[in-house]
Amino acid sequence: MGALLDIQKLSVDFQTKHGLLTAITEVTFSIQPGETVCLVGESGSGKTVTSKAIMRLIEHEQGRITEGSVLLSGQDVAKLPEAELRRIRGKRVAMVFQEPMAAFDPVFTIGQQIAETIVRHERVGKREAWERGVQLLKRVGIPEAELRMKQYPGELSGGMLQRAMIAVALSCGPELLIADEPTTALDVTIQAQILQLLQELKREFGMSILLITHDLGIAAEIADRVIVMYAGQIVEQGVTEELFAQPLHPYTRGLLQSAAPLDSVRGSRLYAIKGSIPSLAALPTGCLFHPRCEHATDRCRAEAPPLDHRGDREVACWHVDSVVEAAVDGHSASGAVIHEVAAKRQTSIRLIEEDPADSGQNVKQPGVSSPSPSSDVLFEAVNLHKYYPLKRKSLTAPRSYVRAVDDVSFTIRKNETFGLVGESGSGKSTLGRVLLQLEEATSGKIHFQGTELTSLSAAELRPLRREMQVIFQDPYGSLSPRWTVGDSIAEPLKVHGALSAAECKERAAELLQLVGLDAASVNKYPHEFSGGQRQRIGIARAIALNPSFILADEAVSALDVSVQAQVVNLLQDLQQKLGLTYLFIAHGLQIVRHISDRIGVMYLGKLVEIAPSEELFLRPAHPYTRLLIDSIPHSVPGQRRDTPLLQGEIPSPSNPPSGCRFHTRCPFATARCREEQPALLPLDKDRYVACHYSLV
């Protein structure tokens, strides 16, 4: 059987204000019917451009195919007229985009947009198209499909919107589904559901899938073959199991080493590929990877290696034997990545009977709900609430609230990293902002270094602000594009009147050096830096006033795995040098485990578990924690999940369930769970859990 998709020596140029820019060069690969192929690599490697070139969407972005062919069942898409392309897009090849909100038109309902696609390609009536749309939404796991069809994109959660995007893509039964980072912005639980859904739909519809991702765990779980791209070129491709077991290219090996495994030594330095991916406007000579490669020689700097066959694999490297020897000598990337913690965390979960209370087992007695304050405590939150009032439907209607943070008590100790995990909508970021008094608490108390923050005025808070700083998720959005990075870093110094203008600039240069950037970069602007470099600038700004506490709110979530490792190492180094305390919020559980001393798990405004990092992952006590950990993609290719996924999505915080808020999704819920809300109570040393029937 011939290939469904056969790409030969594909090159793509983009027209820019500085002239033509070559985005991908001589890309060659194929996809067989029913096969899943993953394109992996850092941002800027050419993955998305390659996928868009298949459907010739690049022509809407000033791009064009300059060389090569894109054969879809033998038909060269690169040479088709626009009218024929429109018949292929959506019908034979469909695409799921990374940002579904950007892919949907906000002024039309979900149903209108699904039905439009079906009518255009299938030549059926609107009623039949609507009914088919309802069935598709049901098939992709969206509840109340009839209602969702009538809703607008802004009314759906991120997970539902991604499922709706998949429904649109499947509406005409495509032969090839292209999924561009479909789970990057999603929680680990929703990510697991989407991956499982894609695998089920692939079998059901007999599709092939081209999946673009920078998460190697996803590639290991779902891909038949993996293609590694770097700076617009393919540097390695092969069967997933073989590529993970023995990477042949140093870049592939570096990517695998950079991923934080679940059995890494907590707090140790993560492996990180030095430097960053080069700009397409200033590519190095010879092998494009040589400036970052530990195996580089003069030949690498002078001559670009071709993509050659090595058995069933293809690799572009002059020193494959050296890479393999390094792996054999004990430096194998897969040794760090493919170890599984699953065997360690096979805690037995008892299936709770409907009413076990009569047995008298596991019934906790009343006790304290948070660790007792001590001399080493930096932050203490006591019965903290943050409610947002909703607009009344009428003057007589009762007032309702979004309960973003609902009776939370915990402590953060000096010089520790307290990790905070949970799905989107659980209240993590709100809790962080309230702790720093960036938002006023509805009720409760916050003590910082013994001072109660909630009773202070804005003027009284100001001297304490220099002790509490923030690293934001989006460094580009937090830096003014009109200011040089030196001005942005120096701003807090000027606000607090610490130094003169000249001293501020000198201090900004010192801070840039401290975070691993060139001091001469003080006069550059944010757009002149990569994402990882901008995050380093955000860190430099956060430490400018020598604070004692930093809130890192999803500070590494949007970064590539290699850059993520660099930033995590930097945060750990700065903590040791400056004596910092972190509240580290993230949805990447492996990173949270690696960097955190203790971890709090939030669900729907409440803390449901607090535990030392290792203990939490080895012996999760709350069913929600256990299901979060089980949702992490396996890093062993071909290994399937042996535990059920966390189903559904987090309920609305404006109308939380009665009793235990997790009972609507908990496989072990009983009548007691539905009626009685569990308190956060001591489990053992330094451990707390809010569950009537804890798992340990």
N, C-alpha and C positions, 0 to 999 in steps of 0.2 A: 504494500500500500504506500502510495506517495505521500509526501509531506503536505499537511494542510497549509502551512505557511513556510515559505522558503525565501529568506532574505539573503541577497548576494551583494557584497561589497557596497553597502549602502552608505552614502555620504550626504550630509545635510548642512546647508549654509543658511545663515540668517543675515538679513540686511540691517545694519546698525548705522548710527550717525557717524561712526568711524570707518565704515565700509563693511565688506563681507566678513563674517565670522563663522568659521567652520565648527559646528557643534558636535558632530559625530563623523568618524572617518572609517570607511571600509568595514562596516559592521556586517558580519555574516553569521547566520544561525538559522535553524529550522525548528518547527514544532509539528509533531506528529498528531494525527487524530486521537483525541482522548488523553492527550499528554498535558501535564502542568509544568511550565517552565518559569523559573524565577530569575528576574534581572536584579542583581544586587550591586551595591556600590555607594559611595558617599554622594551627598548632594553636589551637583555639578558634574557628575560622571557621564551623563547623557542618557540615563534610563528613560526618563519621561519623553525626551525628544525622540528616542527610538520608537516608543509606543505610539506617539502621535503621528509619526511619519507613516506608520502602517495604514492609518486611516486618512492620511494627508491633511490632518488638522493643523499641521505646522503652517500651511499656506494662509491661515487666518491670523498668523502671528509673524508675518514678514519672513517666513522660512520657505525653503524649497529643496527638493531632492536634486542634487547636482550629479550624482553618479549612482549606479547600481539598480537593482530591481527588487520589487516586493511582490512575490508570486503568491496569490491566494488560490489554492487548488489549480495552479497553472496559469492563472490570469494575472497579468502584471498591473497591479494597482497604480504603480507610479506613472503609467501611461494612459490611464482612463480619463475620459472627459468628466466634467463636474456632474453632469446629469446621471451618469452611470455610477459615480461615487455615491451619490445620494441614495441610490438603491441598495448599495452595499452596506453603508453605515447604518447600524441599528438592525439590519436584517441578517447579514452574514457575519459581521463583526460589530460587537458592541463594547462600550467602555464604561467602567465604573470609576469615577474620579475621586481624588483624595478629599476634596471639599464638596460634598453633595449639596450644601446650601448654595454654593456658587453655580452648580450645574442645573439646579431647579430655578424656574422663573418664579419669583416671589408673588407675582400678581395672579397666578393661576393655581387652582387646586391641584393636589397630587393626582387625583383621578383624571382631570382634564389633560394633564401632561402624559399620563400613561396611555389614555385612550387615543390621544393624538398620534402617538408613535404607532399604535396598532392599526389605526385607520389608514395611515399613510402607506404602510408596507403590506398589510394583509387584505386590503380592499373589503373590509367588513363594515357593517353599520355601527353607528355610535353606541346603540344599546348593547350590542354584542361585545363591542370593544370595552365598554364599561364593566360588563359582567366578567369578562376575561381579566380585567384589571383587578377586580375584587378577589378573584381566585389567585392571582399572582401575589397580592399582598398577603393573603392567608398562607400561601406556600412559603413565603420568605419569613414567616413567623410574626407578622404584625397582627396583634389582637384588634378586634372590632374593625375589621377591614372596611366595612361599608361606611363607617363614620370617618375613618382616615382618608378615604377617597375624596371626601367633601372638605377636608381640611387643607390649609395652606402650608407650605414648607416650614414657615416660622413657628407653626404650632406643634411640630414634631421634635422629639429629642434627637440628639446626634445619632444614636444607635438605630432608631426607627427610620431616620432620614437616609441612612446608609442602606438599610434594608429596602427602602422604597426605591433608591437608586438602582439597586440590584434587580428589583422587579421591573423597572423600566428597561434595563439592559436585556432582560430575559424575555421581554414581551413578544418578541418575534422569533424566538428560538434560534439564536445565533450559533454559528459553528465555532467561533472564537470569541472568548470573553477576555478583554484586557482590563485588569484591575490595577489602577495606579495608586499605590499606598492606601488601600481601602480601609485600613485599621489604624493608621498612625495616630489620628486624633482621638481614638476611642479608648475607653478603659479596658483593662486586661480581660475583664469578664465578657464585655460586649465583643471585644476582639476575638475571643475564643469562639463565641457563638457565630460570628461572621465567617471565620475560617471553616468551622464545621458545616455551615450552610453552603459555602462555596464547594466544598468537597461533595456534599450530598447532591447539589444541583448539577455538578459536573457529571456524576454518574447517571442521574436521572435524564438529563438532556443530551448526553453524549458529546459534551463540548470539550474543546481544548481551552486551557487557561494560560494567559501570559500575565504573571503577577510581578509587580514592581514593588520592591521593599528594601529598606535598609536594616530590617530586623532579621538577623540570621536564624533566630529561633523559629520564625514563621517559615523561612525557606526550608529549614530542616524538617518541619512538620508536614508541609503541603507539597513540596516540589518533587517532581521526578528527575529533573535536571536543573542545574544552577549555572547561570552565565554571569561572570563578574566583569563589570565595566569600570574603567578608570579614564578620566579626562577625554571622554568621547570615543574610546576604543575598547574592544573586548580583550581582556588580558588572560582569561581562563574560562573554560566551560567543561562540564562533565556531569556524570551521574551524581546525584546528591550524596549518596553514601560514600562514594569514592572520594569526592572532593572534600567532604568534611573529615574523612579519615586521614587523607594525605594531600593537603593543599600543595600545589606545585609552584604557584607564583607567590613571591614574598608579600604582595599586596593582599591576596586571599588569606594567607597565613596571618597577616597583621589584623585583618578584619575579625577573624575568628578569635584571635588572642584578646582583642579589645573588648569582647563581650564579657560582661561580669557574670560568671557562673554562680549557681546557687550554693556551691560548695567551696567558694573562694575563702581565703583567710580574711575574716572581717577586719576592715581598716587597713589592709595591706595596699600597696600601690597597684593599680590596675595597669596592665600593659596598654600603651598608647602608641600609635604610629606617629612619629615625629612630623612636625610641619602640618601643612594642609594641602588640599587639592589645588593645583595651579589654575590660574585664570586662563580661559580659552584664548584670550588676547595676548598672552605671554607664556606660551608653552615652552618647556625646556627642550633642548636638543636631545637626540638619541632616544633612549627609553624614557617615556614621560614620567615614570615612577622613580627614576634614579636619584633625585634629590632627597627622597625620603627612605631610600632602601639601604639596608645594612650590608647587602651583598654587591652593591654597585662597584663597577670597575671603570677604567678608561673606555673600554669598549661600549659599556652601557651609556656613557655620556656622549659618545660619538655616533653610535649606530643604533637605530631602532630595531628591536627583534621582531621577526614575523610571527604570526599566530600559526604554530606548527602542531602537527599531530604527535601525541605521545601515547601510544596505545589507543584506547577509546577516548582519550582526553585531548583537549587543545589548550596550549599555553603559549604565551608570548614572553619568553624570558631567556636570557643567555646563560643563566646559571641555575637551571632546574636541579641539577645534581647536588649543588651546594645547599639549596633550600631543603631538599629531601634529607640530606645528611644532617642538617641542623635539627630537623624533626626527630630523626633517629637518635641523635645525641641527647634527647630529653627536652628539647625546646618546642615540641609539637604544639601547634595551636589547638588542635582538637583535644589535647590532653586537658587544657583549661576549660574548653567549652562543653565537651560532650559528657563530662561526669554528671551524673544525675543525683540530686538530693532526694529523689522519690523514695529510694530504698530506706533512707534514714527517717523519712516522715510517714512511714506506714503505720500511723497511729490507728488503733482500732476504733471505729465509730459504731457505737451500739445503736441499733434501730430502736428508738424509744417507742414504747407502747403508748396507746392513746392516753392512759391515765396512770403514770408510774408513781404518782405522789403517794399512793397507798403503801408503797414499799418502803417509804421513808428514806430512800437513797438519793444522794445528790441534791438535797434540799438545803440551800444555804441559809444561814442565820443572818439577821441584820448585823451590819458592821460599817466601818468607815468606807467612803466611796472614792477616796483618792489617797495617794501616798501622803504621809504626814510631813509637814514642812520641817526642814532642818537647815543647818547653817550653810550647806552646800547648794541650796535651792536658789536659782536665779529668778525664775518665773513661777508663780503659783496662781492658778485659776480656780475659783471657788464658785460653784453653782452658776456658771456663766450662761447667759441667754442672749440671743440676738434674734429678734423677730422683725420682719418687714411687713407693715400693714398693706393689705390689698384694697383696691378700690371697691367700695360697696356697689352692689347692683342696684340698690335703692336706698332711700333715707331710712327706711324701717328695717332693712336687712342687718343681721348681726355682723359685727366687724370680724373679719378673718385675717389670718397672718401666715406668712411663710416662716416656718420655724427652722431657720438656717442653722442655728446653734441652740440646743435645747438642754439646759442643765448639765453642763460639762465641767468636770473638776479634774485637774491633773497638775503635775509639776514638771518643770524642766530644770535640770541641775546645771551648775556651772561647768563649763568646758565639755559638755556632752553634746552629741547630736541626737535630737529626738526626731525620729521619723514619723510622718503622718500619712497614712494611706487610706484609700476608700474610693468608691466610684465618684464620677462627676455628680454633683448634687448632694453629696454627703455632708458638706459644710466645712471642708478642710481649709480652703482659702479664706472663707469668712472668719473662721476661728483665728487664723493667723493675723488678719487685719484687725480684728477686735483686740487681740492680745497687745498689739502695738498702738492701740487707740487711734488707728486710722479710720475706724468706725466705732461709734459709741455703743457700748453694751446696753441692751435693754434692761438687764438686771444682773446681779452677781458682782464679784470682786476680782480684781487682778492685782497681784502684788509683784513688783519688780524691784529686786534688791532691797526688799523690806518696805518699799513705798507703795501705797495703794494708789494705782493709776486712775481708777474710776472716779475718785473724789477730787482730782486735780482739774484746774481750769486749763485752757489752752496755753496761757502764759506760763503757768507752773509746769506744764508738760514739756515746754520747749527745751529747757536745759537737759532733760532726760532723752530727748529725741536723738541726740548725738550718740547715745549708747545703744540705740535700737535702729538697725538699718535693714533694707530689703534688697534682694536680688530677684528681679522679675523674670517671668517666663519668656517674654518677648523683648530681647535686648534692643532691637531696632526701634520698637515702639516706645521704649523708656528713655531713649536718647534723642535729643532734639537734632533733626537733620541740618539745622542752620548753625549749630554750634560745633566747634572743633571738639574732639574727644577730650582734649586738655581742659576746655572750658566746662564740659559736662562733669568731669572728675573733680574739678576745683570748686564747683558750685556749692556743695555742702560746707566747704572750708570758708567760703565767702559769707554764706548765710549765717554761720555761727561765729563769724568774726575772728577766726583763729589766726589767720595769717594775712600778710599784705599780698597785693596782686602778684608781685614778682615771686614771693615765696610760694604762693598758690601754684603758679606754673611750674616751679621747681619741684614742688611736692607731687604734682600730677605726673611729671616725668618719672619720679622715683617709684610711684605707684604702678605705672605701666611696666617698668622693669620688674617690679615685685610679682606681677601676674604673668610674666613671661613674654612681654611685648617690647618692641623697640622704643626707647625713651624719645627718640626723634619723631615718633608718631603723634605727639601732642597736638600738632598743627593739622592733622588729617581730620576728615569728616567720617561719620559712621558708615556711609555707603561704600567707603573705600576698604572696608574690612569684611572678612567672612563672618558667618554666623557664630562660629566658635570664638573668634577674636572679639566680636562685639560682646559676647557674654563675659569674656575676660575684662573688658572695659567696664561692664556693669558691676563686676566684682570689685574692680579697683575703686569705683565710685563708692561702693558700699563700705569699704574699709578705710576710706579717706580720713574719717574722724576717730579712728581707733576704737570702734564700738566694742561692746562686750557681747552683743547678741545680734545675729543676722537671721532674718526670715528668708529662706530660699524657696520661693513659691514656684514649683515646677521649673526650676532653673535649668534642668538638663533635658527636659522631656522632648523638646523640639530638635535636639541635636543628633547628628549621626553617631553611631556607636563608637567610632574612633575618637571623635571630638568630645563625646560624653565622657569617655575615660580620662581624657586630658583635663577636663574641667573638674571632675570628681577628685583627681589627684591634687589639683591646685587647691581645692577647698580643704582637703585634709592637711596639706602642707601649711596653709595659712592658719588653720586651727591650732596646729602645734606651735607655730612661730608667734602668733598673736594672742593665744589663749581664748579663742572665740567659742561661743556657744551657738549652735544652729537649731532652728526648727526647719526640718527638711521635708517639704511637701512634694510628693511625686506619685505617678501611677505606674512607674516602672519598678516592680517589686524587687527585682534583682539588685538594682542600684540602691534602693532604700535599705535593703538588708546589709549591703556591703558597707555603707557609710555610717549607719545608725548604731548608737549604743542601745537605745530603747525605741520601741515602735508603738504608736497608738493607732488603732483601727477605728475609723469613723463610719457610721452608717446612719443616714437620714437625721443628721444633727446631733447624734449621740456617740460617745466613745463606747465601743462594745468590748474592747480588749486593749490592755497595755501589758507589754512584756519585753524583756531583753531580746535583742534582735535574734540571736541564735535560737533561743527557746521558742520564740514565736513561730519560726519556720520549721523547727524540728517537731514541736508539739503544740500546734495551734489548739486553743481551747474553745474558741467560738466557731460554730459552723460557718459563719460568714468568712472568717479568716481562712479556714480550711479550704473553702471553695475559691477564694481569691487566689491562694497559692496554687491550687490545682488547675487554675485557668492559665498559668504561665505556659507558653509554648514549650514543648519538649525540645531539647537541644540535641537529641539523638535522632538522626534521620530514620524515618520508617517506623518509629515508635509511636503507638497510638495511645490515646488517653484511656485509662482504665477506671476513671472516676467520672461521675456525672458532672455536667457543666452547671454553673449557676444560671438558672433560667430567668427570663423576664428582665425588666428594668426596675431601677429604684423608683419607689412611689413618689408622688408629689409631696414636697415638704409642707405644702399648704393644707394637706389633708392626710396626715400620716395614719397608718393603721393603728388600731387599738392594741393594747397589750405590748408584746415584744414587736418592735417595728419591722423586724426581719421575718416574722412568722409567715408572711405571704409568699416568701420565696424559699423558706427553710424546709428541707426534706424531712426534718425530725420534729416539726411543730406539733404541739398537743393543744388540748383545750386550755390548759393553764397558760400556754404561750399566747394564745389569742385573747386572753382576758387580763393577765397580770403582767405589768411591765417590770422586767428584771433590773435591779440596781447593779452598778459597777462595784463589785465586792472583791476583797482579797481572795486569791486562789492559793498561792504559796509565796515564797520570798520574791518580792518585787513584781508580782504578777497580779493582774486584776482582770476580771471578766464579767460581762453582763449577760448571763445566760442561766436559765433555770437548770439546765442539764449540760454542764460543760463537758467537753470531749476528753479532758484530762483530769 
